[in-house]
Every structure is written in structure tokens, then in C-alpha cells.
Amino acid sequence: MTRRLLLSYVALALLVLAGLEIPLGYVYARGETAHASQNIERDAAMLAEITEEDIEKGRLGELPGVVGDYAEDTGGRVIVTDKRGIVLADSDPAGRTGVSLADQPDISRALRNQPTVTTTTDSNGTDVLAATMPGASGTTIRGTLRLTYPMDEVLVRVHRIWGALALAGACVLAVVALVAFSMARWITRPLRTLEAATTQLADGHLADPPDTTTGPPELRRLAASFTHTADRLHQLLKAQQAFASEASHQLKTPLTALRLRLENFEPYLDPRAHGSLEEAVGEVERLGRMVQGLLALARLENTATTPEPVDLDAALADRVAMWEPLAAEQYVAIDITGPPVGQVWAIPGALEQIVDNLLANALRVSPPSTTITLHRVPGGELHIVDQGPGMSEADRERAFDRFWRASDSHHDGTGLGLPIVRHLVDASGGTITLHPASGTGLDVAVRLRPVTGRSSYGGRVPRSASVSARSR
């Protein structure tokens, strides 16, 4: 914004300067040309009177001295003719006398007692100012005089004034640019502090509130309003975090007590009610897991951290070694395929929880004598493929919704497993999608950003929490 304001001010100043200096330069150039023409006309008239007197008295030998002295003093060229247009004297050493110039327009007009002042080109191709005057007494024409003066000196003066105008304009632009830069910085300083404060707020803290004492009044009010809003949000987040922390402790005790009371009823109940009692105990356990899942999501959304490089192959080997005994009890094999992937970007602890949750889901739906495949693809991609019943397209579209459970689901999940996994993947800067596996089963594709050379991650994302999901 500073650059745009600066360019706007400088462009406006440049437009004003152009509107003032260009006409001024043209006026001065025309004035210089007119002034030079008047001087040439005056000198030509004076010399014409002198040479007319010499011609009248027959002092033709003095003509070369008169025109030579003038040409030497001024740098002009003087040609004198008689009343028939025959050249009597020429200040140019290369000029010839005795030749007739009567057929040239300016000489012809002068012989008719009509002076001429114009801009023309001489025989050398040089632009000159020319003044041709009749040498006459009354109506008697005794000769003519042509005075030519090079335009070079006039052009030098014109160029000098153009240069002076350009220098003055550059100085004005420099001053305008300096003032505009100072003003733009003054205007945008609150915006820069707001930008820094917004970045800090996105990271979860506001160490440096925006400056509310400088800049235009509108921006000062905006900064004050932002600070008030940030303080209010901070208070709300602290209240939410405090609630999540307290609820995790306060809810555990009554749920545990309720489960113990239900289990203590078993000796006093009719055997026909034992089934209902077991269902009630199972619902209490599921309620406890649901509470833990909700609290875990709250912690994920309220805490920030930065992704860091994690060895995907080592994490897979570690988690498979942990899950293989449990899978063997259900006669299910776990197999890792594909070439090593190397390091990927993930928030601390997220990769292990992602694999744990997805393996738990896959193991829960895998029939005996089947295999869960963890297939690695170069570029940070991992596929967890089971041979269970799979999911329909409609179910796959809703699988990441909180508390959603498939209508044909027979397990005791809470509907928070896949939402938690998706949150961890998004927090790590990756993506997760569900696809049908070949034959039957589900293919869960997790794509994380690979670590390639030196890389950095500028964003801030929610910190992971230790969560064990029990359902898709």
C-alpha cells in the first residue's frame, strides 16, 4: 500500500509538472526564436542603410570590410547585392561576387522594396534565421542585404532552458516523493501494526497490540476496535480452554461411578435383565469415549504448533509392530508395501495418531484371514487398505462429519474417529480422502507434504492431542 500511495502522489506531481513545464518550455522556445528574429531584422536594417549609402556614393570597396567586421563579431553571414541582384560583397570567404541572386525569392522581394524575415536552410543544410532588407532611399532601390544567422546558438539556449526546467522538475519530484513517502508511511503504519497483530492472533497470542496513537483517526479507531476484539476473543478462548480442562476431570468421576453402580446391580438382578445391564454399561463406556473425543477435539482446536519433519517409514514400522499382536488375535495380517517415502511434514505426534486411528478402524471391520495393507507412494502418500465391507459413496461423503455413523454400523464407535484424523491431517498441511478398494474394503489415502531440501512452514496450526478413535 505504501508503494501504491507513493506512486499515486508522484504520478500526480508529474502530471502537474508536465502541465506547467511543457507549455512554459514551448513558450520560451518561441520567445527565443522571436527575439533572435527581431535582432537579426534590426541588424539587417542597420547594415542595409550603411551599405545603401556606400553604394550611393560609389564606395563599393568598403562593402567587404563592413560585412566582414559584422560577420566576425556575430558569426552571421552577410551578402550585399546591387539593384539588379548582382552580389557586390559576401562575408563568407567561399562566397562569390558578381553572380546574380535576382531569381531568389527573398532577394526578388527586397528589390521590390519588401523586406523578408524567415527561418530557412542555407546551402550547407544548416537551419538559419534569414533577414533580407532593401537598401533604399524612399522608393529608390540601390541594392539589397541578406543577413543569415545559424540557429545553433538559439537552440543551445532553448535546450538550456529545457534542461533547467527538467532539473527543476526532478528536484520537485524528489521533494514530492520524500514527502509522499513520509506521508504514506504515516498512513500505513497502523495497517502494518494491524497486520503483525493479526498474524500473532492467528498464532494464538497477541504479544504486541496494534498502535492506536499514530496514523489517520479512522485507522486509529480501527486499531482500537481490533485490540478490543482480540482481547475479547482471548478471554473467550481462555474460558473455553478452562472448560475443556475442567470438564475432562469433572466428567470422568460421575461416569466411572455410574458404571460401578451399574455393575454392582448385577448380583441383585434377575438373570433375564443381565443383557440390558450389559447394554447400559456399554452405553456408559461409549459416553465416556465420546466425552474424551470431544475434549480432544477442543484441545486440538485451541492449541497451536508448527509442522516439523517426521520419518514416515519409521513411524509406520513402529505402529505396525504395536498393532500386530492385536491383529493376530483376530487372524488379521498387517503388511507394509511400496518404496520408502522418507520424511514428511506433520505436527508433533500427529502421524502416530493418524496411523493408530486408521489401523483401529480397519482392524475393527476386517474379517479373519484378511490383510490390512499400508501402501507407500513416493511424494508423501500413504494408503491404508482393508478387506472389510467398505462404504458406499454417500457414506464416504459424510464419513468425516462429527458423530456420524453408518446406518449399517454394528460397532460401538462414537463418530469422532475420522473427524479427529482429518483435523490432524489438515493441521499438518495434508489431505485425506476415502476411496473404494479393489474388490471389497476401503482405501484411505493420506497425503502429506514431503520434506525436500530446506523448507519452511509459515503457518500455525492446532497441536495434536493423544486420541484413540473407536469408529469411522
Secondary structure as the mmCIF struct_conf table of DSSP 4:
data_model
#
loop_
_struct_conf.conf_type_id
_struct_conf.id
_struct_conf.beg_label_comp_id
_struct_conf.beg_label_asym_id
_struct_conf.beg_label_seq_id
_struct_conf.end_label_comp_id
_struct_conf.end_label_asym_id
_struct_conf.end_label_seq_id
HELX_RH_AL_P HELX_RH_AL_P1 THR A 2 GLU A 56
TURN_TY1_P TURN_TY1_P1 LYS A 57 GLY A 58
HELX_RH_3T_P HELX_RH_3T_P1 LEU A 60 GLU A 62
HELX_RH_AL_P HELX_RH_AL_P2 LEU A 63 THR A 74
STRN STRN1 ARG A 77 ASP A 82
TURN_TY1_P TURN_TY1_P2 LYS A 83 ARG A 84
BEND BEND1 GLY A 85 GLY A 85
STRN STRN2 ILE A 86 ILE A 86
STRN STRN3 VAL A 87 ASP A 90
BEND BEND2 SER A 91 ASP A 92
TURN_TY1_P TURN_TY1_P3 PRO A 93 ALA A 94
BEND BEND3 THR A 97 GLY A 98
STRN STRN4 SER A 100 SER A 100
TURN_TY1_P TURN_TY1_P4 ALA A 102 ASP A 103
BEND BEND4 GLN A 104 GLN A 104
HELX_RH_AL_P HELX_RH_AL_P3 PRO A 105 LEU A 111
TURN_TY1_P TURN_TY1_P5 ARG A 112 ASN A 113
STRN STRN5 THR A 116 THR A 121
TURN_TY1_P TURN_TY1_P6 SER A 123 ASN A 124
BEND BEND5 GLY A 125 GLY A 125
STRN STRN6 ASP A 127 SER A 137
TURN_TY1_P TURN_TY1_P7 GLY A 138 THR A 139
STRN STRN7 THR A 140 PRO A 150
BEND BEND6 MET A 151 MET A 151
HELX_RH_AL_P HELX_RH_AL_P4 ASP A 152 ALA A 202
TURN_TY1_P TURN_TY1_P8 ASP A 203 GLY A 204
BEND BEND7 ALA A 207 ASP A 208
HELX_LH_PP_P HELX_LH_PP_P1 PRO A 209 ASP A 211
BEND BEND8 THR A 213 GLY A 215
HELX_RH_AL_P HELX_RH_AL_P5 PRO A 217 GLN A 250
TURN_TY1_P TURN_TY1_P9 LEU A 251 LEU A 251
HELX_RH_AL_P HELX_RH_AL_P6 LYS A 252 ASN A 264
TURN_TY1_P TURN_TY1_P10 PHE A 265 PHE A 265
HELX_RH_3T_P HELX_RH_3T_P2 GLU A 266 TYR A 268
BEND BEND9 LEU A 269 LEU A 269
HELX_RH_3T_P HELX_RH_3T_P3 PRO A 271 ALA A 273
HELX_RH_AL_P HELX_RH_AL_P7 HIS A 274 ASN A 302
STRN STRN8 ALA A 304 THR A 305
STRN STRN9 GLU A 308 ASP A 311
HELX_RH_AL_P HELX_RH_AL_P8 LEU A 312 GLU A 329
TURN_TY1_P TURN_TY1_P11 GLN A 330 TYR A 331
STRN STRN10 VAL A 332 THR A 337
BEND BEND10 GLY A 338 GLY A 338
STRN STRN11 GLN A 343 ALA A 346
TURN_TY1_P TURN_TY1_P12 PRO A 348 GLY A 349
HELX_RH_AL_P HELX_RH_AL_P9 ALA A 350 VAL A 365
HELX_LH_PP_P HELX_LH_PP_P2 SER A 366 PRO A 367
TURN_TY1_P TURN_TY1_P13 PRO A 368 SER A 369
STRN STRN12 THR A 370 VAL A 377
TURN_TY1_P TURN_TY1_P14 PRO A 378 GLY A 380
STRN STRN13 GLU A 381 VAL A 385
BEND BEND11 GLY A 388 GLY A 388
HELX_RH_AL_P HELX_RH_AL_P10 GLU A 393 ARG A 398
TURN_TY1_P TURN_TY1_P15 ALA A 399 PHE A 400
BEND BEND12 ASP A 401 ASP A 401
TURN_TY1_P TURN_TY1_P16 ARG A 402 PHE A 403
TURN_TY1_P TURN_TY1_P17 SER A 407 ASP A 408
BEND BEND13 HIS A 411 HIS A 411
BEND BEND14 GLY A 415 GLY A 415
HELX_RH_AL_P HELX_RH_AL_P11 GLY A 417 ALA A 427
TURN_TY1_P TURN_TY1_P18 SER A 428 GLY A 429
STRN STRN14 THR A 431 PRO A 436
HELX_LH_PP_P HELX_LH_PP_P3 ALA A 437 ALA A 437
BEND BEND15 SER A 438 GLY A 441
STRN STRN15 LEU A 442 ARG A 447
STRN STRN16 PRO A 450 PRO A 450
BEND BEND16 GLY A 453 ARG A 454
STRN STRN17 VAL A 461 PRO A 462
HELX_LH_PP_P HELX_LH_PP_P4 ARG A 463 SER A 464
#
